[in-house]
Amino acid sequence: MTKKQNFHESFAEHDEVKGPSNKNFGYTVGGIFGAIGLIKTLIVGHISILAMIFFGLCAVLAGGAALKPDLLTPLNKAWMKLAVILFHIVNPVIMFLMYVICFVPAGLIMKIVGYDPMRRKFDKEAKTYWIEKNETDIENPMRYQF
């Protein structure tokens, strides 16, 4: 019996990742390998050995998806395990880069300019920090809060 966690959110849907069907896997990954082989051929100007390998993988995967999709089950499962591993590595890196590229410069600019949108500066002379609200032309403004 598993111990029940007292979280406000259920993480059960994150336990097992459901991958694509074997047919979709074969056609998609086979098509990607075929496209890589085609691009390699167009760049080099002739069919190289590497392009032949990509075309062979394309033929095996697409042919397997068309004729016997059940043979692709181990490859599909391995591909999904690789995807989960890459997710756990790439996702934090992307989030860190977004933070460093977006939020750090914005914070530095606001600090340099002296902009304090939350009005966190302590003022000894202030009697209150209440912000006076001007009149509005909306008849019942509390009704339209959100």
Backbone as a printed PyTorch tensor [residue, N CA C, xyz], in Angstrom:
tensor([[[  0.8460,  -1.1700,   0.0000],
         [  0.0000,   0.0000,   0.0000],
         [  0.8930,   1.2350,   0.0000]],

        [[  0.5360,   2.2100,  -0.8340],
         [  1.3220,   3.4270,  -0.8960],
         [  0.8140,   4.4350,   0.1180]],

        [[  1.7440,   5.2300,   0.6060],
         [  1.3960,   6.2460,   1.5790],
         [  0.7460,   7.4140,   0.8500]],

        [[ -0.3920,   7.8910,   1.3620],
         [ -1.0970,   8.9850,   0.7180],
         [ -0.4350,  10.3100,   1.0900]],

        [[ -0.1580,  11.0980,   0.0720],
         [  0.4340,  12.4100,   0.2820],
         [ -0.6680,  13.4240,   0.5360]],

        [[ -0.4250,  14.3780,   1.3860],
         [ -1.3930,  15.4280,   1.6580],
         [ -1.0630,  16.6740,   0.8440]],

        [[ -1.1770,  16.5640,  -0.4490],
         [ -0.9770,  17.7050,  -1.3270],
         [ -2.3340,  18.1770,  -1.8100]],

        [[ -2.4320,  19.4330,  -2.1400],
         [ -3.6760,  19.9530,  -2.6780],
         [ -3.8570,  19.5610,  -4.1390]],

        [[ -2.8200,  19.0350,  -4.7340],
         [ -2.8660,  18.6690,  -6.1410],
         [ -2.4720,  17.2030,  -6.2810]],

        [[ -3.1150,  16.5200,  -7.1840],
         [ -2.7950,  15.1260,  -7.4330],
         [ -1.7250,  15.0430,  -8.5220]],

        [[ -0.6810,  14.3160,  -8.2460],
         [  0.3860,  14.1380,  -9.2220],
         [  0.3020,  12.7780,  -9.9010]],

        [[ -0.8230,  12.1140,  -9.8040],
         [ -0.9660,  10.7720, -10.3630],
         [ -0.8500,  10.7800, -11.8770]],

        [[ -1.3070,  11.8560, -12.5250],
         [ -1.2530,  11.8860, -13.9810],
         [  0.1650,  12.0360, -14.5040]],

        [[  1.1240,  12.3450, -13.6270],
         [  2.5020,  12.5070, -14.0530],
         [  3.3250,  11.2290, -13.8630]],

        [[  2.7160,  10.1880, -13.3440],
         [  3.4630,   8.9670, -13.0750],
         [  3.9210,   8.2730, -14.3470]],

        [[  3.0050,   8.0460, -15.2590],
         [  3.3390,   7.3020, -16.4660],
         [  3.0390,   8.1540, -17.6900]],

        [[  4.0040,   8.2630, -18.5710],
         [  3.8240,   9.0430, -19.7800],
         [  3.2920,   8.1140, -20.8650]],

        [[  2.1730,   8.4920, -21.4530],
         [  1.5920,   7.6820, -22.5200],
         [  2.1550,   8.1790, -23.8410]],

        [[  2.8380,   7.3260, -24.5160],
         [  3.4540,   7.6920, -25.7780],
         [  2.5010,   7.5450, -26.9430]],

        [[  2.9780,   7.8560, -28.1390],
         [  2.1420,   7.7310, -29.3270],
         [  1.9480,   6.2590, -29.6960]],

        [[  1.0060,   6.0250, -30.5860],
         [  0.8200,   4.6570, -31.0660],
         [  2.0470,   4.2570, -31.8760]],

        [[  2.2190,   2.9630, -32.0580],
         [  3.3890,   2.4730, -32.7910],
         [  3.3840,   2.9630, -34.2390]],

        [[  2.1860,   3.0670, -34.8420],
         [  2.0990,   3.5720, -36.2180],
         [  2.5440,   5.0310, -36.2790]],

        [[  2.0080,   5.8490, -35.3790],
         [  2.3980,   7.2590, -35.3770],
         [  3.8920,   7.4140, -35.1210]],

        [[  4.4160,   6.6270, -34.1930],
         [  5.8450,   6.6740, -33.9080],
         [  6.6530,   6.3280, -35.1530]],

        [[  6.3070,   5.2390, -35.8170],
         [  7.0520,   4.8030, -36.9960],
         [  7.0130,   5.8160, -38.1260]],

        [[  5.8150,   6.3420, -38.4000],
         [  5.6980,   7.3200, -39.4850],
         [  6.4110,   8.6350, -39.1450]],

        [[  6.2590,   9.1070, -37.9240],
         [  6.8460,  10.3890, -37.5510],
         [  8.3670,  10.3200, -37.5060]],

        [[  8.8970,   9.3790, -36.7500],
         [ 10.3590,   9.2830, -36.6270],
         [ 10.9730,   8.8500, -37.9540]],

        [[ 10.3140,   7.9700, -38.6710],
         [ 10.8040,   7.5850, -39.9960],
         [ 10.8160,   8.7690, -40.9510]],

        [[  9.7680,   9.5900, -40.9060],
         [  9.7230,  10.7860, -41.7420],
         [ 10.8160,  11.7790, -41.3830]],

        [[ 11.0960,  11.9020, -40.0890],
         [ 12.1730,  12.8030, -39.6610],
         [ 13.5160,  12.3000, -40.1760]],

        [[ 13.7570,  10.9860, -40.0450],
         [ 15.0120,  10.4350, -40.5720],
         [ 15.0970,  10.6080, -42.0850]],

        [[ 13.9820,  10.4370, -42.7860],
         [ 13.9680,  10.6450, -44.2330],
         [ 14.2690,  12.0910, -44.5980]],

        [[ 13.6990,  13.0260, -43.8290],
         [ 13.9560,  14.4420, -44.0880],
         [ 15.4180,  14.7900, -43.8230]],

        [[ 15.9920,  14.2180, -42.7680],
         [ 17.4150,  14.4660, -42.4780],
         [ 18.2820,  13.9250, -43.6140]],

        [[ 17.9570,  12.7210, -44.1000],
         [ 18.7070,  12.1580, -45.2180],
         [ 18.5910,  13.0070, -46.4700]],

        [[ 17.3820,  13.5320, -46.7320],
         [ 17.1670,  14.3750, -47.9070],
         [ 17.9370,  15.6910, -47.7880]],

        [[ 17.8950,  16.3050, -46.6280],
         [ 18.6310,  17.5510, -46.4260],
         [ 20.1320,  17.3220, -46.5570]],

        [[ 20.6160,  16.2220, -45.9840],
         [ 22.0430,  15.8820, -46.1000],
         [ 22.4330,  15.6950, -47.5650]],

        [[ 21.5550,  15.0420, -48.3310],
         [ 21.8380,  14.8180, -49.7530],
         [ 21.8500,  16.1390, -50.5150]],

        [[ 20.9000,  17.0240, -50.2120],
         [ 20.8500,  18.3040, -50.9130],
         [ 22.0400,  19.1930, -50.5660]],

        [[ 22.5030,  19.1290, -49.3210],
         [ 23.6470,  19.9560, -48.9190],
         [ 24.9280,  19.4610, -49.5730]],

        [[ 25.1550,  18.1450, -49.5440],
         [ 26.3950,  17.5800, -50.0820],
         [ 26.3680,  17.5570, -51.6120]],

        [[ 25.2060,  17.3240, -52.1880],
         [ 25.0920,  17.2760, -53.6470],
         [ 25.0370,  15.8610, -54.1900]],

        [[ 25.2970,  14.8800, -53.3740],
         [ 25.1860,  13.4730, -53.7740],
         [ 24.8010,  12.6720, -52.5360]],

        [[ 24.3820,  11.4310, -52.7540],
         [ 23.9620,  10.5960, -51.6280],
         [ 25.2100,  10.0580, -50.9220]],

        [[ 25.3710,  10.4700, -49.6830],
         [ 26.5150,  10.0120, -48.9000],
         [ 26.1100,   8.7740, -48.0980]],

        [[ 27.0830,   8.1750, -47.4480],
         [ 26.8120,   6.9930, -46.6360],
         [ 25.9060,   7.3480, -45.4590]],

        [[ 26.1300,   8.5120, -44.8610],
         [ 25.2890,   8.9450, -43.7520],
         [ 23.8380,   9.1450, -44.2100]],

        [[ 23.6560,   9.7280, -45.3900],
         [ 22.3060,   9.9000, -45.9250],
         [ 21.6560,   8.5410, -46.2000]],

        [[ 22.4370,   7.5830, -46.6640],
         [ 21.9010,   6.2370, -46.9110],
         [ 21.4510,   5.5940, -45.5970]],

        [[ 22.1920,   5.8210, -44.5240],
         [ 21.7990,   5.2800, -43.2150],
         [ 20.4690,   5.8990, -42.7850]],

        [[ 20.3240,   7.2170, -42.9580],
         [ 19.0670,   7.8690, -42.5960],
         [ 17.9110,   7.3660, -43.4630]],

        [[ 18.1440,   7.1860, -44.7530],
         [ 17.0920,   6.6520, -45.6280],
         [ 16.7370,   5.2150, -45.2340]],

        [[ 17.7380,   4.4440, -44.8290],
         [ 17.4710,   3.0760, -44.3750],
         [ 16.6300,   3.0560, -43.1040]],

        [[ 16.9700,   3.9190, -42.1530],
         [ 16.1610,   4.0160, -40.9310],
         [ 14.7380,   4.4650, -41.2490]],

        [[ 14.6140,   5.3850, -42.1940],
         [ 13.2920,   5.8420, -42.6230],
         [ 12.4890,   4.6820, -43.1980]],

        [[ 13.1180,   3.8980, -44.0470],
         [ 12.4240,   2.7700, -44.6770],
         [ 12.0190,   1.7210, -43.6470]],

        [[ 12.9120,   1.4190, -42.7090],
         [ 12.6140,   0.4090, -41.6890],
         [ 11.4610,   0.8720, -40.8020]],

        [[ 11.5020,   2.1280, -40.3250],
         [ 10.4660,   2.6080, -39.4170],
         [  9.1250,   2.7950, -40.1220]],

        [[  9.1300,   3.4260, -41.2790],
         [  7.8720,   3.6370, -41.9980],
         [  7.3080,   2.3120, -42.5070]],

        [[  8.1820,   1.4400, -42.9830],
         [  7.7200,   0.1210, -43.4240],
         [  7.1870,  -0.7090, -42.2750]],

        [[  7.8620,  -0.6610, -41.1470],
         [  7.3830,  -1.3630, -39.9630],
         [  6.0440,  -0.8240, -39.4870]],

        [[  5.8620,   0.4970, -39.5610],
         [  4.5890,   1.0990, -39.1530],
         [  3.4660,   0.6870, -40.0920]],

        [[  3.7750,   0.5340, -41.3530],
         [  2.7490,   0.1750, -42.3270],
         [  2.4180,  -1.3110, -42.2750]],

        [[  3.4310,  -2.1620, -42.1040],
         [  3.2060,  -3.6050, -42.2090],
         [  2.9630,  -4.2840, -40.8580]],

        [[  3.7960,  -4.0220, -39.8820],
         [  3.7050,  -4.7120, -38.5880],
         [  4.0550,  -3.7250, -37.4690]],

        [[  3.1060,  -2.8820, -37.0420],
         [  3.4090,  -1.8580, -36.0380],
         [  3.8120,  -2.4210, -34.6750]],

        [[  3.3800,  -3.6320, -34.3540],
         [  3.7170,  -4.1960, -33.0380],
         [  5.2180,  -4.4300, -32.8690]],

        [[  5.9410,  -4.5580, -33.9640],
         [  7.3910,  -4.7370, -33.8660],
         [  8.0940,  -3.4710, -33.3710]],

        [[  7.4120,  -2.3230, -33.4700],
         [  8.0240,  -1.0570, -33.0620],
         [  7.8150,  -0.7360, -31.5840]],

        [[  7.1350,  -1.5970, -30.8380],
         [  6.8430,  -1.3260, -29.4260],
         [  8.1030,  -1.0880, -28.5950]],

        [[  9.1420,  -1.9320, -28.6820],
         [ 10.3320,  -1.6630, -27.8630],
         [ 11.0150,  -0.3350, -28.2260]],

        [[ 11.0630,  -0.0260, -29.5170],
         [ 11.6660,   1.2410, -29.9380],
         [ 10.8430,   2.4330, -29.4390]],

        [[  9.5190,   2.3010, -29.5050],
         [  8.6360,   3.3680, -29.0490],
         [  8.8190,   3.6090, -27.5480]],

        [[  8.8850,   2.5510, -26.7630],
         [  9.0720,   2.6900, -25.3140],
         [ 10.4470,   3.2870, -24.9980]],

        [[ 11.4780,   2.8470, -25.7000],
         [ 12.8180,   3.3950, -25.4740],
         [ 12.8580,   4.8680, -25.8490]],

        [[ 12.1830,   5.2220, -26.9320],
         [ 12.1300,   6.6100, -27.3700],
         [ 11.4420,   7.4890, -26.3240]],

        [[ 10.3710,   6.9890, -25.7240],
         [  9.6500,   7.7470, -24.6990],
         [ 10.4930,   7.8730, -23.4190]],

        [[ 11.2480,   6.8350, -23.0680],
         [ 12.1330,   6.9440, -21.8990],
         [ 13.2050,   8.0040, -22.1420]],

        [[ 13.7620,   8.0350, -23.3470],
         [ 14.7330,   9.0570, -23.7030],
         [ 14.0960,  10.4430, -23.6380]],

        [[ 12.8480,  10.5580, -24.0930],
         [ 12.1480,  11.8420, -24.0620],
         [ 11.9520,  12.3250, -22.6250]],

        [[ 11.6030,  11.4280, -21.7110],
         [ 11.4140,  11.8130, -20.3060],
         [ 12.7410,  12.2580, -19.6910]],

        [[ 13.8140,  11.5480, -20.0090],
         [ 15.1370,  11.9340, -19.4970],
         [ 15.5260,  13.3090, -20.0370]],

        [[ 15.3240,  13.5330, -21.3330],
         [ 15.6470,  14.8310, -21.9210],
         [ 14.7840,  15.9430, -21.3260]],

        [[ 13.5270,  15.6300, -21.0310],
         [ 12.6310,  16.6110, -20.4020],
         [ 13.1870,  17.0510, -19.0520]],

        [[ 13.6450,  16.1040, -18.2580],
         [ 14.1410,  16.4310, -16.9300],
         [ 15.4710,  17.1940, -16.9810]],

        [[ 16.1850,  17.1100, -18.0910],
         [ 17.4420,  17.8420, -18.2320],
         [ 17.2020,  19.2010, -18.8920]],

        [[ 16.4640,  19.2050, -19.9920],
         [ 16.3110,  20.4140, -20.7980],
         [ 15.3680,  21.4220, -20.1460]],

        [[ 14.2930,  20.9720, -19.5210],
         [ 13.3100,  21.8870, -18.9550],
         [ 13.9260,  22.8360, -17.9170]],

        [[ 14.6860,  22.3620, -16.9290],
         [ 15.3020,  23.3140, -15.9960],
         [ 16.3000,  24.2580, -16.6680]],

        [[ 17.0090,  23.7740, -17.6810],
         [ 17.9700,  24.6300, -18.3770],
         [ 17.2330,  25.7510, -19.1070]],

        [[ 16.1500,  25.4200, -19.8010],
         [ 15.3720,  26.4310, -20.5220],
         [ 14.7660,  27.4320, -19.5480]],

        [[ 14.2320,  26.9460, -18.4310],
         [ 13.6440,  27.8520, -17.4470],
         [ 14.7090,  28.7860, -16.8630]],

        [[ 15.8930,  28.2700, -16.6000],
         [ 16.9780,  29.1000, -16.0940],
         [ 17.3670,  30.1660, -17.1190]],

        [[ 17.4770,  29.7630, -18.3830],
         [ 17.8360,  30.7210, -19.4300],
         [ 16.7740,  31.8060, -19.5760]],

        [[ 15.5040,  31.4170, -19.4970],
         [ 14.4340,  32.4130, -19.5690],
         [ 14.5410,  33.3950, -18.4110]],

        [[ 14.8380,  32.8920, -17.2330],
         [ 14.9850,  33.7530, -16.0640],
         [ 16.1380,  34.7260, -16.2570]],

        [[ 17.2810,  34.1950, -16.6970],
         [ 18.4700,  35.0310, -16.8490],
         [ 18.2970,  36.0390, -17.9770]],

        [[ 17.6420,  35.6480, -19.0580],
         [ 17.5040,  36.5350, -20.2160],
         [ 16.3810,  37.5570, -20.0160]],

        [[ 15.2960,  37.1760, -19.3480],
         [ 14.1400,  38.0710, -19.2250],
         [ 14.1050,  38.8300, -17.9040]],

        [[ 14.1180,  38.1180, -16.8020],
         [ 13.8270,  38.7380, -15.5160],
         [ 15.0190,  39.4620, -14.8890]],

        [[ 16.2000,  38.9170, -15.0220],
         [ 17.3670,  39.5710, -14.4280],
         [ 17.6240,  40.9360, -15.0640]],

        [[ 17.6420,  41.0530, -16.4060],
         [ 17.8470,  42.3950, -16.9790],
         [ 16.7140,  43.3660, -16.6160]],

        [[ 15.4740,  42.8820, -16.6010],
         [ 14.3620,  43.7680, -16.2350],
         [ 14.5240,  44.2610, -14.8090]],

        [[ 14.8990,  43.3890, -13.8930],
         [ 15.1140,  43.7930, -12.5070],
         [ 16.2610,  44.7670, -12.3680]],

        [[ 17.3490,  44.5190, -13.1050],
         [ 18.4840,  45.4430, -13.0430],
         [ 18.1220,  46.8110, -13.5980]],

        [[ 17.3870,  46.8430, -14.6970],
         [ 16.9740,  48.1270, -15.2790],
         [ 16.0710,  48.8780, -14.3070]],

        [[ 15.1150,  48.1690, -13.6890],
         [ 14.2320,  48.8300, -12.7300],
         [ 15.0140,  49.3530, -11.5320]],

        [[ 16.0180,  48.6090, -11.1040],
         [ 16.8290,  49.0530,  -9.9620],
         [ 17.6590,  50.2760, -10.3350]],

        [[ 18.2350,  50.2810, -11.5350],
         [ 19.0490,  51.4140, -11.9850],
         [ 18.1890,  52.6720, -12.1330]],

        [[ 17.0040,  52.5110, -12.7170],
         [ 16.1100,  53.6440, -12.9470],
         [ 15.4580,  54.0940, -11.6430]],

        [[ 15.3600,  53.2050, -10.6840],
         [ 14.7350,  53.5330,  -9.4070],
         [ 13.2400,  53.2750,  -9.3890]],

        [[ 12.7750,  52.4510, -10.3140],
         [ 11.3570,  52.1400, -10.3910],
         [ 11.0220,  51.0530,  -9.3740]],

        [[ 10.0180,  51.3220,  -8.5330],
         [  9.6050,  50.3830,  -7.4920],
         [  8.0990,  50.1430,  -7.6250]],

        [[  7.6860,  49.2120,  -8.4930],
         [  6.2500,  49.0470,  -8.7620],
         [  5.4490,  48.5880,  -7.5440]],

        [[  6.0740,  47.9260,  -6.5840],
         [  5.3480,  47.4720,  -5.4030],
         [  5.4150,  48.4810,  -4.2560]],

        [[  6.1070,  49.5750,  -4.4750],
         [  6.2520,  50.6460,  -3.4700],
         [  6.7020,  50.0740,  -2.1270]],

        [[  7.8650,  49.4140,  -2.1560],
         [  8.3740,  48.7400,  -0.9630],
         [  9.2830,  49.6140,  -0.1110]],

        [[  9.5830,  50.8150,  -0.5760],
         [ 10.4870,  51.6840,   0.1810],
         [  9.8170,  52.1450,   1.4690]],

        [[ 10.5590,  52.1070,   2.5430],
         [ 10.0450,  52.5280,   3.8400],
         [ 10.1370,  54.0470,   3.9470]],

        [[  9.0380,  54.6510,   4.3350],
         [  8.9930,  56.1000,   4.4840],
         [  8.6270,  56.4320,   5.9250]],

        [[  9.5730,  57.0140,   6.6650],
         [  9.3320,  57.3410,   8.0650],
         [  8.3030,  58.4560,   8.2270]],

        [[  8.2000,  59.3170,   7.2480],
         [  7.2920,  60.4660,   7.3050],
         [  5.8530,  60.0900,   6.9650]],

        [[  5.6410,  58.9490,   6.3310],
         [  4.2910,  58.5900,   5.8870],
         [  3.4210,  58.1820,   7.0650]],

        [[  2.1920,  58.7220,   7.0850],
         [  1.2310,  58.3300,   8.1170],
         [  0.5840,  56.9990,   7.7530]],

        [[  0.4250,  56.7630,   6.4500],
         [ -0.1910,  55.5320,   5.9680],
         [  0.3650,  55.2050,   4.5840]],

        [[  0.2500,  53.9800,   4.2280],
         [  0.6640,  53.5520,   2.8880],
         [ -0.5450,  53.3210,   1.9920]],

        [[ -1.7060,  53.7340,   2.4560],
         [ -2.9390,  53.5660,   1.6970],
         [ -2.8720,  54.4260,   0.4390]],

        [[ -3.2500,  53.8240,  -0.6920],
         [ -3.2560,  54.5430,  -1.9610],
         [ -4.6840,  54.9980,  -2.2230]],

        [[ -4.8680,  56.3010,  -2.3300],
         [ -6.1940,  56.8460,  -2.5930],
         [ -6.6260,  56.4820,  -4.0070]],

        [[ -7.8470,  56.0060,  -4.1180],
         [ -8.3960,  55.6090,  -5.4150],
         [ -9.2810,  56.7230,  -5.9410]],

        [[ -9.0930,  57.1190,  -7.1640],
         [ -9.9300,  58.1390,  -7.7810],
         [-11.2970,  57.5640,  -8.1120]],

        [[-12.2390,  58.4440,  -8.3040],
         [-13.5850,  58.0070,  -8.6850],
         [-13.5260,  57.3230, -10.0410]],

        [[-14.4520,  56.3930, -10.2430],
         [-14.5340,  55.6850, -11.5050],
         [-15.8760,  55.9690, -12.1480]],

        [[-15.9370,  55.8310, -13.4450],
         [-17.1980,  56.0710, -14.1350],
         [-18.0470,  54.8000, -14.2430]],

        [[-17.5500,  53.6990, -13.7120],
         [-18.3250,  52.4590, -13.6980],
         [-19.3320,  52.5430, -12.5540]],

        [[-20.5770,  52.1400, -12.8340],
         [-21.6480,  52.2940, -11.8530],
         [-21.4080,  51.5090, -10.5750]],

        [[-21.0550,  50.2340, -10.6910],
         [-20.8440,  49.3780,  -9.5380],
         [-19.4790,  48.6820,  -9.7060]],

        [[-18.3630,  49.3360,  -9.3730],
         [-17.0420,  48.7860,  -9.7040],
         [-16.6980,  47.4840,  -8.9710]],

        [[-17.2600,  47.2470,  -7.7960],
         [-16.9440,  46.0180,  -7.0780],
         [-17.5270,  44.7910,  -7.7710]],

        [[-18.4870,  45.0130,  -8.6360],
         [-19.0860,  43.8980,  -9.3650],
         [-18.1430,  43.3880, -10.4520]],

        [[-17.2630,  44.2300, -10.9350],
         [-16.3740,  43.8890, -12.0550],
         [-14.9230,  43.8130, -11.5990]],

        [[-14.6910,  43.0770, -10.5530],
         [-13.3300,  42.9930, -10.0250],
         [-12.4000,  42.1790, -10.9130]],

        [[-12.9230,  41.1550, -11.5530],
         [-12.0500,  40.2480, -12.2840],
         [-12.3540,  40.3090, -13.7460]]])
